[in-house]
């Protein structure tokens, strides 16, 4: 499919959405909610009164951005709902990208740069920079999804989400260190080396200073 065909299909899809909506009725709903005459609504969105009149009588087509501007005057917005009536959110804007700043394939699951696939460990490229992110191809993606069980597919990883995760990990590491330090001051710690490695008393540790 060419880029022109994609653009054309997007236009057709937008027109289809507006065909399903009762656009004249929505425009009148906005005017009632905001107590606006046709002239006042036209002035608010940069149109002529005659254009609003033709929109309300379905004699002219309203594009999606203009309808969104009108609805926003009354605090309304256009939303996409799934078959159960739950609003569908768009993919976040800050999803992880490759080294060239391009988005990863939207239908695949993105993995962080530290989640290295076996193939990358075997076929190394020391002359190339480490990728910021990778993605699971369909077979591996499907196996990982099957292991998670039902519950819907999560969004791709985002930069802000990873930053929050790392922050929570730092907080947890700090808490563990402070807890262990306090225990050392109040007890004679005889923890095994494994306890210090995993950050807590192991099952065979008799100290239990954690």
Helices and strands as residue ranges (DSSP letters): H 3-20, H 23-34, H 38-45, H 49-56, H 64-73, E 109-112, H 118-122, E 133-136, H 138-148, H 159-186, H 193-198
